């Protein structure tokens, strides 16, 4: 069977071939990028009575918002102790608290808007590959419960079979506040809400430049491949797909390829035996895999960072990762294999920054299912003049000398993290 290189999610919610709305030469707000971030900003802005244009260089629903794993983690790359060492206790707690707020806000949005995106609050189990990792999880669960009241719990190896039929881990951390969605369905319904409310949509339209008008005339000129738009405000919501049209942002983001596989349909009973509680899953490794059952319970999906430019090699790595965790699937065919771009700032923290008046909600570090829509919404609040209470707006958005957006150092970093992970797994008891 030939592997389909389109996301599994597109089987039910493929990219939308929309006709551009009525041409617009002036708008209150131009939003560049039509994913969770862009529509997370567009919906509150249009409902506030502003004229809003969303410009997308491809088809709507073609980018990372429909390519991710659909796990509502809201992870931060830095641990609580790492955040505390860098920022102090109060600010470290503020980062984690905002993550909890962002997660709950997405759940409320789905409920309030009657969005059908297969949302289930399943809980997520992160597997520990050695006893040191498990001990660290015990400390983390105590901190999370004290700070956020999430009732996280450590699952010992003897109880792991209740969640996952795998011998790879010596235990894990269960977060009951994390669930799963169908990511493409969520985006499609966000687009529908925006359309109904009158947002102007410009698909297949690339932004070539954004320039401030002169000091006597506030606002911006957004030059696109289909003409220019005068805007009072601009929100750049391109994240891992940022190109040379936004050079300031491009110099501050490291685009990284993330990829996934989906098995062919297998027995629902087998899926239930492998994952009895239908949780979301991850691993306590730098380059660990994340995985889950499909919403219909007929497939297993697994993802991770791409380490090889060769598609066949990268697919084999994912398949080997799957069968290392679940050897019962060794003979199972892979039906879909796809990839997309995530983006990391150099300090590995999401950002809500402003430069020369342009607002940049970005840098979600592979956890955009939560952060993208949340920080897009926060960007909208900034336009509307509401108090900006996001802790991520207070973090400097730095680059490094001579970096232009081409991450030549990624292979070196991936090799380093890969070696670290192998050493960690060798220490498994």
C-alpha positions as CSV (number, residue, x, y, z in Angstrom):
1,X,0.0,0.0,0.0
2,X,1.4,3.4,-1.0
3,X,1.6,5.8,2.0
4,X,-0.5,9.0,1.7
5,X,1.6,12.1,2.4
6,X,-1.4,14.1,3.3
7,X,-2.4,14.4,7.0
8,X,-4.9,11.8,8.3
9,X,-7.0,14.7,9.6
10,X,-7.7,15.8,6.0
11,X,-9.8,12.7,5.3
12,X,-12.6,14.5,7.1
13,X,-11.5,18.1,6.9
14,X,-9.3,18.8,3.9
15,X,-8.0,22.3,3.1
16,X,-10.7,24.7,2.0
17,X,-10.7,26.0,-1.6
18,X,-12.4,29.2,-0.8
19,X,-13.1,32.1,-3.2
20,X,-11.6,35.4,-2.0
21,X,-14.1,37.7,-0.4
22,X,-14.8,41.1,-1.8
23,X,-11.5,42.9,-2.4
24,X,-10.5,45.2,0.4
25,X,-8.1,48.0,0.2
26,X,-8.6,49.3,3.8
27,X,-9.2,47.5,7.1
28,X,-9.0,48.1,10.8
29,X,-6.9,45.0,11.2
30,X,-4.9,42.8,8.8
31,X,-4.0,39.4,10.1
32,X,-1.2,37.5,8.3
33,X,-1.7,33.8,8.6
34,X,-4.9,31.7,8.7
35,X,-4.4,29.1,11.4
36,X,-5.4,28.9,15.1
37,X,-3.5,32.1,15.8
38,X,-5.0,34.2,13.0
39,X,-8.6,33.2,13.7
40,X,-8.0,33.3,17.4
41,X,-7.5,37.0,16.8
42,X,-10.0,37.5,14.0
43,X,-13.1,36.2,15.9
44,X,-13.0,38.6,18.9
45,X,-12.0,41.5,16.6
46,X,-14.8,41.1,14.1
47,X,-17.3,40.7,17.0
48,X,-16.0,44.0,18.4
49,X,-17.1,45.7,15.2
50,X,-13.8,46.1,13.4
51,X,-13.1,45.4,9.8
52,X,-10.8,42.4,9.7
53,X,-8.9,40.8,6.8
54,X,-7.1,37.4,7.1
55,X,-4.4,36.9,4.5
56,X,-3.2,33.3,3.9
57,X,-0.5,32.5,1.4
58,X,-1.8,29.0,0.8
59,X,-5.2,27.4,1.2
60,X,-7.0,27.9,4.5
61,X,-6.4,24.7,6.5
62,X,-3.2,23.8,4.8
63,X,-0.7,24.7,7.5
64,X,0.3,23.5,11.0
65,X,-3.1,23.9,12.6
66,X,-4.4,20.9,10.6
67,X,-1.1,18.9,10.8
68,X,-0.6,18.6,14.6
69,X,-1.4,15.7,16.9
70,X,-4.5,17.4,18.4
71,X,-3.3,17.0,22.0
72,X,-4.3,20.0,24.2
73,X,-1.1,20.0,26.3
74,X,0.0,23.6,26.4
75,X,3.5,22.3,27.3
76,X,6.4,24.6,28.1
77,X,9.8,23.4,27.2
78,X,11.2,24.6,30.5
79,X,10.3,22.9,33.7
80,X,9.0,24.8,36.8
81,X,12.5,24.6,38.3
82,X,14.1,25.8,35.0
83,X,11.6,28.7,34.9
84,X,12.2,29.5,38.5
85,X,16.0,29.6,38.1
86,X,15.6,32.0,35.1
87,X,12.8,34.2,36.2
88,X,12.1,33.7,39.9
89,X,9.3,32.0,41.7
90,X,6.4,34.4,41.0
91,X,7.0,34.7,37.3
92,X,7.6,30.9,36.9
93,X,4.3,30.3,38.5
94,X,2.7,32.9,36.2
95,X,3.9,31.0,33.1
96,X,2.3,27.7,34.3
97,X,-0.9,29.4,35.5
98,X,-1.3,31.1,32.1
99,X,-0.9,27.7,30.4
100,X,-3.8,26.4,32.6
101,X,-5.9,29.4,31.8
102,X,-5.2,29.0,28.0
103,X,-6.3,25.3,28.2
104,X,-9.5,26.1,30.0
105,X,-10.2,28.9,27.6
106,X,-10.0,26.6,24.6
107,X,-12.4,24.1,26.3
108,X,-14.8,26.9,27.0
109,X,-14.6,28.2,23.5
110,X,-15.4,24.7,22.1
111,X,-18.4,24.4,24.4
112,X,-19.7,27.9,24.0
113,X,-19.5,27.9,20.2
114,X,-20.9,24.4,19.9
115,X,-17.8,23.3,18.0
116,X,-17.8,19.7,16.9
117,X,-14.1,18.7,16.9
118,X,-14.2,15.3,18.7
119,X,-13.0,16.9,21.9
120,X,-12.5,14.5,24.8
121,X,-10.9,15.3,28.1
122,X,-9.0,12.0,28.2
123,X,-6.0,12.9,30.2
124,X,-2.4,12.6,29.0
125,X,0.2,10.1,30.3
126,X,3.9,10.9,29.9
127,X,6.0,7.8,30.0
128,X,9.2,7.7,32.1
129,X,12.1,5.7,30.7
130,X,14.1,5.4,33.9
131,X,13.7,5.7,37.6
132,X,15.4,9.1,37.7
133,X,12.7,10.4,35.3
134,X,10.0,8.9,37.4
135,X,11.3,10.6,40.6
136,X,11.4,13.9,38.7
137,X,7.7,13.3,37.8
138,X,6.8,12.8,41.4
139,X,8.3,16.2,42.3
140,X,6.6,17.8,39.3
141,X,3.2,16.3,40.2
142,X,3.4,17.7,43.7
143,X,4.3,21.2,42.3
144,X,1.5,21.1,39.7
145,X,-1.1,20.0,42.2
146,X,-0.1,22.7,44.7
147,X,0.1,25.4,42.1
148,X,-2.7,24.5,39.6
149,X,-4.8,22.0,41.5
150,X,-4.8,19.7,38.4
151,X,-4.7,16.4,40.4
152,X,-1.8,15.1,38.4
153,X,-0.7,11.6,39.6
154,X,2.3,9.4,39.1
155,X,1.5,6.0,37.7
156,X,3.8,3.2,38.8
157,X,4.9,0.4,36.4
158,X,2.6,-2.1,38.1
159,X,-0.4,0.1,37.2
160,X,0.7,1.2,33.7
161,X,-1.3,-1.6,32.0
162,X,-4.5,0.2,33.0
163,X,-3.5,2.9,30.5
164,X,-1.1,1.5,28.0
165,X,-0.1,-2.1,27.0
166,X,3.6,-1.3,26.7
167,X,6.7,-2.5,28.5
168,X,8.8,0.5,27.4
169,X,8.2,2.7,30.5
170,X,8.8,2.2,34.2
171,X,5.9,4.5,35.0
172,X,4.5,7.9,34.0
173,X,2.8,11.1,34.9
174,X,-0.9,11.4,34.3
175,X,-2.4,14.9,33.7
176,X,-6.2,14.7,33.8
177,X,-6.6,18.3,32.5
178,X,-5.2,17.5,29.0
179,X,-7.4,16.0,26.2
180,X,-7.6,15.5,22.5
181,X,-9.3,17.1,19.5
182,X,-9.6,16.7,15.8
183,X,-7.3,19.6,14.9
184,X,-8.6,20.2,11.4
185,X,-12.2,20.2,12.4
186,X,-11.4,22.8,15.0
187,X,-9.8,25.1,12.5
188,X,-12.6,24.6,9.9
189,X,-15.2,25.7,12.5
190,X,-13.2,28.7,13.6
191,X,-13.1,29.7,9.9
192,X,-16.8,29.2,9.6
193,X,-17.4,31.4,12.7
194,X,-15.2,34.1,11.1
195,X,-17.0,33.9,7.8
196,X,-20.5,34.2,9.4
197,X,-19.3,37.3,11.3
198,X,-17.9,39.0,8.2
199,X,-14.2,38.5,8.3
200,X,-12.6,39.0,4.8
201,X,-10.6,36.0,3.7
202,X,-7.8,36.2,1.2
203,X,-6.4,32.7,0.3
204,X,-3.5,32.1,-2.0
205,X,-2.2,35.6,-1.2
206,X,1.4,36.1,0.0
207,X,2.5,39.2,2.0
208,X,5.5,40.8,0.5
209,X,6.1,43.6,3.0
210,X,4.6,45.5,5.9
211,X,5.6,49.1,6.2
212,X,4.5,51.9,8.6
213,X,2.9,54.9,7.1
214,X,4.5,58.3,7.7
215,X,4.4,59.9,11.1
216,X,1.3,62.0,10.1
217,X,-0.8,59.0,9.1
218,X,-1.1,56.2,11.6
219,X,-1.2,52.6,10.4
220,X,0.5,50.3,7.9
221,X,0.6,49.4,4.2
222,X,0.5,45.6,3.8
223,X,1.7,44.8,0.3
224,X,0.5,41.4,-1.0
225,X,0.8,39.5,-4.3
226,X,-2.8,40.7,-5.0
227,X,-2.5,44.3,-4.1
228,X,-2.0,46.5,-1.1
229,X,-4.1,47.0,2.0
230,X,-4.0,50.0,4.4
231,X,-4.5,48.8,7.9
232,X,-4.8,50.4,11.3
233,X,-3.2,47.3,12.9
234,X,-1.3,44.3,11.8
235,X,-1.0,40.9,13.6
236,X,1.6,38.5,12.2
237,X,0.3,35.0,12.8
238,X,2.6,32.9,10.7
239,X,4.8,31.1,13.3
240,X,6.7,28.2,11.6
241,X,5.6,29.3,8.2
242,X,7.2,32.8,8.5
243,X,8.9,33.9,5.2
244,X,10.9,36.8,4.0
245,X,7.9,39.1,4.0
246,X,8.3,39.4,7.8
247,X,12.1,39.7,8.2
248,X,12.1,40.9,11.8
249,X,10.1,37.8,12.9
250,X,12.0,35.4,10.6
251,X,15.3,36.3,12.4
252,X,13.8,35.3,15.7
253,X,12.2,32.0,15.0
254,X,13.8,28.6,14.4
255,X,11.5,26.5,12.1
256,X,11.6,22.8,12.9
257,X,9.9,20.0,11.0
258,X,7.5,17.9,13.0
259,X,6.0,14.8,11.4
260,X,3.4,12.1,12.1
261,X,2.2,8.8,10.9
262,X,-1.2,7.1,11.1
263,X,-1.8,3.4,10.9
264,X,-4.3,1.8,8.5
265,X,-7.6,0.9,10.2
266,X,-7.2,-1.8,12.8
267,X,-9.6,-3.5,15.1
268,X,-11.3,-1.2,17.6
269,X,-10.9,-3.9,20.2
270,X,-7.1,-4.0,19.6
271,X,-6.9,-0.2,20.0
272,X,-8.9,-0.5,23.2
273,X,-6.6,-3.2,24.5
274,X,-3.6,-1.1,23.7
275,X,-5.0,2.1,25.1
276,X,-7.8,1.1,27.5
277,X,-8.7,4.6,28.6
278,X,-8.0,6.3,25.2
279,X,-5.5,8.7,26.8
280,X,-3.1,11.0,25.0
281,X,0.5,10.0,25.4
282,X,4.0,11.4,25.4
283,X,7.6,10.6,26.6
284,X,9.9,12.2,29.0
285,X,12.7,12.6,26.4
286,X,14.1,15.6,24.5
287,X,13.1,14.0,21.1
288,X,10.3,11.7,22.5
289,X,7.3,10.7,20.6
290,X,3.7,11.8,21.2
291,X,0.9,9.4,20.2
292,X,-2.8,8.7,20.6
293,X,-5.7,6.8,19.1
294,X,-7.7,8.4,16.4
295,X,-11.0,10.0,17.5
296,X,-12.9,7.1,16.0
297,X,-10.8,4.6,17.8
298,X,-9.7,2.7,14.7
299,X,-6.1,3.9,14.2
300,X,-3.0,4.8,16.2
301,X,-1.3,8.1,15.4
302,X,2.3,8.9,16.4
303,X,4.5,12.0,15.9
304,X,7.9,13.4,16.6
305,X,10.6,15.7,15.3
306,X,12.1,14.9,11.9
307,X,15.8,13.9,12.0
308,X,16.3,13.0,8.4
309,X,15.5,14.8,5.1
310,X,14.9,11.5,3.5
311,X,11.2,10.8,3.7
312,X,11.6,7.0,3.7
313,X,14.2,7.1,6.5
314,X,12.1,9.5,8.6
315,X,9.0,7.3,8.2
316,X,11.0,4.3,9.2
317,X,12.1,6.1,12.4
318,X,8.5,6.9,13.3
319,X,7.4,3.3,12.6
320,X,10.2,1.9,14.7
321,X,9.2,4.3,17.4
322,X,5.7,3.0,17.3
323,X,6.6,-0.6,17.4
324,X,9.1,-0.1,20.2
325,X,6.3,1.3,22.3
326,X,3.6,-1.1,20.9
327,X,5.3,-4.2,19.4
328,X,1.8,-5.6,18.8
329,X,1.6,-3.3,15.7
330,X,4.8,-4.6,14.0
331,X,2.9,-5.9,11.0
332,X,0.5,-3.0,10.8
333,X,0.6,-0.8,7.7
334,X,1.2,2.9,7.8
335,X,-1.4,4.7,5.8
336,X,-0.5,8.4,6.3
337,X,2.8,10.1,6.8
338,X,2.9,13.9,6.9
339,X,4.9,16.8,8.3
340,X,4.6,20.5,9.1
341,X,6.6,23.3,10.6
342,X,6.7,24.3,14.3
343,X,8.7,27.3,15.5
344,X,11.0,27.9,18.5
345,X,12.3,31.2,19.8
346,X,15.9,31.0,21.0
347,X,14.9,30.9,24.6
348,X,12.2,28.2,23.9
349,X,9.3,30.3,25.3
350,X,6.2,31.5,23.4
351,X,6.0,35.2,22.6
352,X,3.5,38.0,22.4
353,X,5.7,40.8,21.2
354,X,5.3,44.2,19.4
355,X,7.9,45.6,17.1
356,X,7.3,49.0,15.3
357,X,3.6,48.5,16.0
358,X,3.2,45.0,14.5
359,X,1.9,42.4,17.0
360,X,3.6,39.0,16.9
361,X,1.9,36.1,18.8
362,X,4.3,33.3,18.0
363,X,6.9,30.7,19.0
364,X,4.7,28.0,20.4
365,X,7.5,25.4,20.5
366,X,5.4,22.5,19.2
367,X,2.4,23.1,21.6
368,X,0.4,25.4,19.4
369,X,-2.9,23.5,19.9
370,X,-3.2,25.6,23.1
371,X,-0.9,28.5,22.7
372,X,-1.7,29.6,19.1
373,X,-5.4,30.4,19.6
374,X,-4.8,31.9,23.1
375,X,-2.0,34.3,22.1
376,X,-3.9,35.2,19.0
377,X,-6.8,36.2,21.2
378,X,-4.4,38.1,23.5
379,X,-3.2,40.0,20.4
380,X,-6.8,40.9,19.6
381,X,-7.2,42.3,23.1
382,X,-4.1,44.5,22.6
383,X,-5.7,45.9,19.4
384,X,-9.0,46.6,21.4
385,X,-7.0,48.4,24.1
386,X,-7.6,45.9,26.9
387,X,-5.0,45.5,29.5
388,X,-2.4,43.0,28.3
389,X,-2.0,40.6,31.2
390,X,-0.1,37.8,29.4
391,X,3.2,37.0,31.0
392,X,4.6,36.1,27.6
393,X,4.5,39.8,26.6
394,X,7.1,40.5,29.1
395,X,9.8,38.2,27.7
396,X,12.4,39.7,25.4
397,X,12.3,38.3,21.8
398,X,15.9,38.0,20.9
399,X,17.8,36.7,17.9
400,X,21.5,35.9,17.5
401,X,24.1,37.7,15.3
402,X,24.0,36.9,11.6
403,X,20.9,34.6,11.9
404,X,18.5,35.3,9.0
405,X,16.0,32.5,9.5
406,X,17.9,29.6,8.0
407,X,18.6,27.2,10.9
408,X,21.9,25.6,9.7
409,X,22.5,24.4,13.2
410,X,19.4,22.2,13.6
411,X,21.2,18.9,12.5
412,X,23.8,19.5,15.2
413,X,21.2,20.1,17.8
414,X,19.1,17.1,16.8
415,X,22.2,14.9,17.0
416,X,23.0,16.2,20.4
417,X,19.5,15.6,21.8
418,X,19.4,12.2,20.1
419,X,22.6,11.1,21.9
420,X,21.2,12.4,25.2
421,X,18.0,10.4,24.8
422,X,19.9,7.2,24.0
423,X,22.1,7.6,27.1
424,X,19.0,8.2,29.2
425,X,17.3,5.1,27.8
426,X,20.4,3.0,28.4
427,X,20.1,3.7,32.1
428,X,16.6,2.1,32.1
429,X,16.4,-0.3,35.0
